[in-house]
Amino acid sequence: MTTLDEFWRVRNAAAVTLGLCEDQMRRAIRDASVEQLVALLETFSPARSTGPEWTRTFEPLMERLWAWRDAETMTALAAFFRAKGVPWMAVANALSPGRRADLRHPAGARLPAFTVV
């Protein structure tokens, strides 16, 4: 039988792993070209993936893009997806400048208070 202290150690290891993964993802997002970001966002095609699973994974990605990329990149991404038409409006709207205000960042936090998947 697993003891509480074993659960706690596993939980702490998972938290460290998630932090390391976030750092690696941040570097990858910051280094990515607009074309690479478009390719990533196209995997969230509203026509292929609707419902709660889409929202559960898409919203955390949007939070990270807004935190880790500059407004110029986000504007370019929004224009690209807006030009793709109505099926991509959910993506284009998430990339609109007003969404940056949705970010939560507690004072003194090492990372923004991201949604956890």
N, C-alpha and C positions, 0 to 999 in steps of 0.2 A: 504494500500500500504506500502511495506517495504521501509524504508528510508536508505540512504547511511550509516548512523551511525550504524544501525542494521546489515547491511551487513558486515560492518567492525568488529563489535563485534563477529559475527558468524565466520568470517574468522580467527580472532585471537584465538577463542576457538578451531577451527579446527587445527590451527598450534600448539597449546599447546598439544592437544590430539595426533597429529602425533608425536611430540617430545617424549611424554611419551611412546607411542607405540614403537618407535625406541629404546628407552632405554630398554624396556622390551624385545624386540626382540634380542637386543645385548646380554643381559644377558643369554637368552635362547640358542642362538647360541654358546656362549662361554662355556656354561655348557653341551652342547649336546655331546654325544659320536659320533664316526665315523659312527656307525650303524644308529643312529638317523638322522644324516645328510644325509646318503645314502637314507634312507626312504623318507626324504623331497625331495631330488633331483630326486628320481624316480617318483615323481608326475609330473615331467616335461618331461615325456617320449616324445621324438620327434615323435614317431609313433602315439601318442594320441593327441598331441597338437602342431600343426605346425602353421606357419603364424605369423602375427604381434602380436597377443595376447601372444603367447609363448615368443617372444622376449621382449615384453613390461614388462612382469613380471619376466622373467628369468634373464635378465641383471642386474636389481637392486639387485636381490638376490645374484648374483655372486659378485657384488661390496661389498656387506656386508660381505659375507664369506671371501673374501680376506682381508678386513679391520679388521675383528674380530677374525679370526682364524690364527694359526701359519702355517708356511710352511710345517711342517711335516704332519699335518692333511690334508692340501690341496693336498699334494703328495699322501697320502693314498687314498683320494677320487678320484683323477685323475687315479690312477692305477686300482681302482675298476671299474670305468666306461670305461676305455680303454679295460679292459678284457671282457666287455660285448659286444664288437664288434662294427661294423660299424654303426648300428642304434644309438649308444650312443656317437659317436665321437664328436658331437657338445658340449655335456656336458663335455666329457673328455678334449677337447681343451680349454673350458672355465676355467677348473681347472688347466691348464698347468702353470708352473712358470712364463712364459713371460707375462701372463695376469695381474699379480700384478702391473706391471708398468702402466697399464691403469687407475689405481685409481687416482682421483684428490683429493687433500687435501690442501685447502688454509691455509696459515700460520695464526695461531690464531683462526682457526675454532673449535667450540666445537665438531662437527661431520664432517666426510668427506663429500665432496660435492657429495652426492649420487644422482643417477637418481631418480626422483620422478615418481611414477606410477600414 
